[in-house]
Amino acid sequence: MTAELIRRLDADAPGFDAELAALLAWDDDTRPEVVEAVRGILADVRRRGDAALVEYTNRFDRRQVADARELELRDFASHARGIPDELGAALGAAADRVRAYHERQKVESWDYREADGTVLGQQVRPLDRVGIYVPGGKAAYPSSVLMNAIPAKVAGVAEVVMVVPAPDDALEPVVLAAAAIAGVDRLFTIGGAQAIAALAYGTQTVPAVDKIVGPGNIYVATAKSMVFGRVGIDMIAGPSEILVVCDGATDPDWIAMDLFSQAEHDEQAQSILLSPDQACLDAVAASIARLLPDMPRAAIIRQALGRRGALVKVRDMPQAIALANRIAPEHLELSVAEPRRWLPEIRHAGAIFLGRYTAEALGDYCAGPNHVLPTAGSARFSSPLGVYDFQKRSSIIECSADGAAVLGRVAGTLARGEGLVAHARSAEFRVPKP
């Protein structure tokens, strides 16, 4: 039975490299019909504004609204008061931790003066307005609200505009509570590609933003990719991933549940365990088989583990670390005796969880660091969402007369070497004549 749930691989076996490559492969090609539909929606909302936005909202979300419905601040704050006290307290505690962590990420402006009086530097300013997309319908994601809105507010963004679909006019109070706690400024109950279009282009009611962040379905992701350039976006995220490296001494039930925690997201999620201990792999496989039937999302977990999950036997810890860097996972758990010993060798991972007691799920909700992370190997070149994503930098150059004389000669020579005479003369005009 267990063999049917998750594949077994051996890192020293012939053909392992090809097997791993096939396991990691993720087909992110968007279906042509999705691309065509999204392109049409974007163009229609751009052309007709609120009229198109209302039409798509009523059609796709089974609603009967007459305008682009905005909730007043007092409205979603009052909705927030309807959630259980324990849940409200947990949201508040998570928000405090996320805010405290991101406060440390702020980058300040700086400059320095050279000997001849020339000043060089960098001015850091927040974006003016940011749009946050929060999924709705199948589940409530208050954690996404906190992780996207709080860094923007810490960065100093003046206006955070949140969009969330409300199919059948249903809106989760806990999502509204998170919006109130995170400091969201405006909230519209719209979703899908039409909401992305409204944020990117603006309508009579929805203001155009400078950047759009937040997860969504294939239509939302496709729309974000199409409006990139007119606005900034955070990333085009792939399925959730977890890679656990275990030395064999962690409770196998803990490891199995850590693998489940990502597999329950969707059928394309990826959960992989690396261990040099064969007994550990066998024990985790047994735990998977025993614990899975009691999981509410067992069907999704089963499909995810069967499609893209693996228990991998490695020769030793150095081989495990090398494979971890090759995989470049979204979430990496080092469930080993001395995790900090191996930390300097980790080059590619979205978030790194050290030690047996650090469950990845803590990072999803309340540890403090952001849970918006690079997926599909993109941790090789990108980073978690943070305050820096909501700040922009401008270079500062101020030449003194002496500095202009020195730099003008250098720039003139280089410009003439490129055949750009106006560039050269512009710089040289400021060089005193002999």
Secondary structure, 3 states (H helix, E strand, C coil): CHHHHCEEEECCCCCHHHHHHHHHCCCCCCCHHHHHHHHHHHHHHHHHCHHHHHHHHHHHCCCCCCCCCEECHHHHHHHHCCCCHHHHHHHHHHHHHHHHHHHCCCCCCEEEECCCCCEEEEEEEECCEEEEECCCCCCCCHHHHHHHHHHHHHHCCCEEEEECCCHHHCCCHHHHHHHHHHCCCEEECCCHHHHHHHHHHCCCCCCCCCEEECCCCHHHHHHHHHHECCEEECCCCCCCEEEEEECCCCCHHHHHHHHHHHHCCCCCCEEEEEECCHHHHHHHHHHHHHHHHHCCCHHHHHHHHHHHCEEEECCCHHHHHHHHHHHCCCEEEEECCCHHHHHHHCCCCCEEEECCCCCHHHHHHCCCCCCCCCCCCHHHCCCCCCHHHHEEEEEEEECCHHHHHHHHHHHHHHHHHCCCHHHHHHHHCCCCCC
